[in-house]
Amino acid sequence: MTSPSTIAPPSSSSPIGGAVHVLLLENIHPTARELLLTEGYSLDVQPHAMKEDELIRKLQGVHVLGIRSKTRLTERVFASAQDLLTVGCFCIGTNQVALDSANHHGTPVFNAPFSNTRSVAELVIAEVIALSRQLGDRSREVHAGRWRKIADGCFEVRGKTLGIIGYGHIGSQVGVLAEAVGMRVIFYDAGSKLPMGNNRPVASLGELLGEADFVTLHVPETPQTRNMIGAAELKQMRKSSYLLNLSRGSVIDIPALANALKTQHLAGAALDVFPQEPDSNSDGFVSELLGLENVILTPHIGGSTTEAQAAIGREVATSIIKFVNSGSTIGAVNFPQVELAPARDSHRILNVHRNVPGVLRDINRIVSDLNTNIRAQVLATDPAIGYLIMDLDQDVSLDVHQAIKALPTSIKSRILY
């Protein structure tokens, strides 16, 4: 476990007029720390998640916050974090962050949507095989001193049908691996997706549930996916089939799943995510699924491999560096997507403002009144905010920045190089 520490940067240079202070929580991989230190940022590394009050105190003077899945970022956190420029979620999901609040306070949030794809896909295939051979039960029995060498209810996966719900980056990779071990693959997705290999789309969720021997879920958490697999859907699944969920804990009705397993309508299940998960490794875990036969329960480890965590560290840290150093918001999950190549011998102003009529007119009037020259300018908006990057002559950039910052529509402004 990483000890709490403050890591001094190799240099004090910074694009925001002083040291960039970074707070990293929850044992973020060293690849991220190495990249951030190379940029001269000051790092405070803490191994644990923080509750709301502790986090608010800790964020004073912090420009960049890095978290994983346990730290909850609420409206109160964003309203209190006056110095916070950006948040990096060193994981796939961002449902632990109040994204609308971050947007309204001018704070882009970055994540790593693709870096753990292979790790999750490999775990799915491992669990499909483990379920088909009842490996969890046999291992537990031998550990308890029981020797039960049986073949009843154990099958090869070759020739069986895998049904994938959600055919995005992870779902499609699962399909490729499943085909490689001889499985027949069908998938259902709300959008039109290009099949990989011999994977075949089906027209409806019901068709997939009725045809598949194994059903695996790879969908985001949305109002539409909440409890998308309930009692009615479980009844549509083939008798003695299997259900896997390595996506989001809210997509399965757990009591209904427990009933389907107890009545032996399903032959087994594997879950890596749950509606309520412990806040730390020292907390206990309770579920209706505990103790059921041929049920594999894992503590949200789909992306917990050395390779995935290293890739996540690189991906999110790189996005953070690009934003802090140049203002790029490409890849932010809650922000207008803007990027502008640096211009020589100019200063760059970044401005987040409320998306109301007349803001660009007011900014351009400031520039005109100060008789400066705009080298380059790009603006993007969403329903709530606008984000402007503007390169201009150095001699008046400070005056322009102060005037823009003073506009009543401005949410957050800073000047670079």
N, C-alpha and C positions, 0 to 999 in steps of 0.2 A: 504494500500500500504506500502511495506517495505521501510524504510528510508535508504538512502545511509549510509553505515557504514563500518568501518574496525573492524573486530572481532579478538581479540587477541587469539592465541592458548593456550591450557592449558599447553603445554610444548614446548620446542624449539628443541626437538630431530627431526631428519629428515634423511631419507635415501639418500639425495643428498648433505649432507655436510653443511646444514644450513636450515633455515625455508623454508618450501614450501609455496609459495605465490599463492593464488587462487583468481581469479576474477570471480564473479558470476553476470550475467546480467539477466534482464527480470523476476524478481520475481520467481526465482527457489524455489521449495518447501522446507520448513524447514527440511524435512527428509534428504536432501542432505547436508545441512549445519551441521546438527548434526553429521553425519557420518564423514565428513571432519574435523570438530573440534576435534572429538575423536582421530583422527590420529595426532593431534598437528599441523595441517596446519593453516596458517594465511589467513583469509578470508576478502576480500573486496566485499561487497554486494551492487549492484546497481539495482534499480528497472526498469530501462529502457534499451532499445537497444541503441547501439552507432553507429554513422556513421564512415566511414573508418578512417578519420584523427584523430578523437577523440579516437578511439579504438587503433590506432597505438601508440599514446602517452601513453595511459593507460596501454598498455601491456609491457612497459619497466619494467623488473624485475619480471614479472609474469610467473610462471611455468605452471599453469593450468587455462584454460579458460572454463567457463560454460555458455552456451547460450541456448535460445529456438529458435523460428522460425524467429524472426525479425532481428537479427543481421547477417549481411552478411560478410563472411570471404573470402577475395579475395587473389589473388597471392601477391599483395602488402602487405597485412596484414601479411601473413606468411613469406615473405622475410624480413620484418622489425622486427618480433618478435623473436629476437635471443635467448631469455631465455625460450621461450614457449616449454614445453615438450609434452603436450597433450591437446586435446579439447574434452569436453563433450557436446553433443547436448541433452539437457533434453527434448526430443520430439521424434517423430517417424522418420520423414524424415531428410535427410541431404543435400537436394538440395540447402540450403542457404550457403553451404560450398564448396569452390573450393577443392575438394577431391584430385585431381591430384597434386595440389600445396602443399597441406599438406603432401602428400606422399613424394614428391621430397625434402621437407625440413625436413623429418624425424619426422613428427608429427602425431601420430595415433589419429583417431577420433572415439569416442564411441557414441552410441545412445541407445535408449530403444525401440526396434522394436515391443515388445509384450505387454508392460505394460498397454496400453490404449485399448486393444482389446475389453474388455467387454463394456467399456464406449461407444465406437463408435458403436458397434453392437446394444446396447440398443437404441441409438439415431436413428439408421436406422429404427428399428421396430416402435419406437414412431412416426417417420415421415411418415412411410407407413400408419399407422392408421390415423394420422392427415390429410394426403392427401385424403384418401378414404372418410373422413367425412367433408372435407373442413373446418377444425377447425381454420386454420389461418384466413380465410375470416370471419367466424362467430364471432371470438373473436374481430377482428378489427372493425367489424360493431357494436357490442354491446358497445365497448369502445367509439365509435363515437355517441352513443345514438340511434342506429337503431336496431330494433327487427325483424329479418328475420328467422323465424322458418320454415325451408324447408327440404324436404327429397330428392328432385330431384337431381340426380348425387351423392348421398351419399350411400356408400355400406359397408357391412361387409368385412373384409379381409379373413375370413374363406372361404376356398375353392378356393381362388384366387391363381394365379401362380406368384411366385417371381423368377426373373431371376438374378443371381449373376454373374457379370463379374469380375473375379479374385478371386480364391478360396483358398486364403492363410489363415493366422491366423484369420483375421477379417472376411473375406468372409465366411469361414466355420462356424464361431461362429454365424454370421447372419443367416445362414441356419438352425442351430440348434434352435435358438429362433423363427424363422419364422414357422418352423414345429410345435413348441409348441403351437402357436396360431392358428393352423389349416390350414396353407398355404401349397400349393404344391411348392416344391423348385427344380429348375433346375439351373445348373451353367455351365459356360464356362471358361476354363483356358488354357493358352498356353502350360502348362505342364500337365503331368498326375498326378491327385490328388485323394486320397482316399476319397470317399464320406462319409459324416457323416449322420447317421440315414437313412432316405429314400430320401435324396437329390440325384438328378440324373444328371450326366454330359450330355451335348449335344455336337454334333460334330463340331459346328461352331457358330460364333458370330451371323450370320444371323438367324440361327435356334432359338437361344435364343431370339433375338429381336422380331421375329415373333410370339413367343409362350407366352411370359410373359405379365402379367398385370402390374407388377411393375418391373423395371430394376434398379439395384443398382450397382455402380462401386466401385471396391476395387483393384485398380491396382497402380503400382508405376509410377513415372514420368520418361519416357524413350522416345527416338526418336520414338519408335514403338507405344507408347500410346498417343502421342501428337495428339489432335484432332481426337482420334479414334472414337468418336461419333460426326459425322458431319451431313450435310443435307441428304446424302444418307442413313446413318444408322438410322436417325430419321424417314425417310419414311418407313423403314422396320419395325418399331415398330407398334404394334397394335393400331388402332384408339382408342382414349380415355384411353390410358395407361399412366403410370407415370414414370418419370425418376428421380433417386436420385444419387447424387455424393458427397461422403464424403472421397474421396481419394486425388486427386491432381487437381488443378484448370485448368491445361492445357489439360485435356483429353476430354473436351467437347468444341465444337464450339459454343460459347455463342450466337452470332447473329442467327445462324441456330436454336438453341433451342428456342430463343425468337420468331422466326417466326412460329415454330411448335406449340407453345402455343397460339399465337395470332390467328392462323388459326384454332385452336381447334382440331388439329390432336392429340395433347397430352392433357390430362385432368388436368395435374398438374406436378409440379417438386419441388424437394427439393435440395438445394445446400448449402454446408457448406464451400466449397473452391472455389477460383476464380483465373483466370489467373493473375490479378493484385489485390493485397490486400493492404490496408493502412498500413503504417509503425507503426502507433500508434493508440490508442483508440480515440485520439483527432482529427484524420484526417477524412475527409469525404469519402464516398464510392459512386461510380458511376457504374451503370451496365444497360445494355439493359433490364434486367429482373425486374427492379424496378417497382412496381405498377401493375404487371400482376396478374390476378386472380389465386387463388389456387397455389401460388408459395411461398414456405417457404425458406427464405434466412437467414442463421445464420453465425455469424462472426468467422468461423474456430474454433468451440467449441467441435468438436467430442470427443477429449480427455480431455476436460476441466471439469473434476470432481475431487473432493477431493481425491477419491481413486486412480484414474489414476495418478494424479500429485504426490501423495505420493509414489506410486510404481515406477514411472519414476525417482524420486529423489533417491530412494534407488538403483535402477538398475544401473544408470549411475555413481553415486558416488562410488559404489562398484567397477565398472570397472576401474575408475580413480585411486582409492586407490591401487588396485592390480597392475596397471601399474607403478605407482610412487614407490611403495614399493618393488615390485619384478620383474618388467619388463614385466609382462604378457600382451600380446596383444590379448588375446582371446576375440572375440566380436568386435574388431575394424573393421570398414567398409572399410578402405583404406590401410590396412597394412598386412604384413605377420603374420599369426597366430602362436604365439610362447608362450609356458609356460614351466617353469622348476622349479621343487620343490627345495626349499633352501637346501644348503649343510652346515653342521656344520663346524665351524672354517675356513671359506673361505670368500673371497671377490668376489663380482659379478660385472662383467663388461658388459655393454650394448653398443652395437655399431650398428648404422645405416650407411650403406655405399652404394655407387653406385653398382648396380649389373653388374659388369664387371669381366672377367676372372682374376684369380690370387689373389683375395682379401683374401680368406681363407689361401692360401699359405703364403702370407705376414704376416698375423696375427700369424699363427702357427710358422713362422720363428722367430718372435719377442719373442714368448713364449719360444721357444727352446734356443735362444741366451741368454735369461735371466735365463735359467736353472730353470724354475718353473714347477710346476705340475698342469695340468688341472684336476679338480675334476669332472666337467661335462660341456658339451657344446652342444648347439643346434642352428642350423641356418635354417632359412626359407627365401625364396626369392619370389618376384614377378617380372614382367618384368623390373621395374625401380630400385628397391632397394633390399638390403639384410638386414636382422635383426638377430644379433647374441647375444645370452646370454651365458656367459662363467663364470664358477666358478673356482677360482684358489687359490693357497696358498697366505696367507696374506702378507708375508714378501716382496714380489716383486710386489704386485698388482698395486701399484701406478705407478711404472716404466712401467709396461706393459700397463696400461691405457694411460699414456702420449704418449707412442710410437705408440699405435693404433690410438689415436686421431690425431696424426701428419701425418698419412698416407694420401696421396692426394685423396684417394677414400672415406675417411670418411666424413659423413654428420653430424652426431651427436653422441657423446659418453658420457657416465657417469658411475660412479662407485657407487655401493651400499654397504651398511654395510661394 
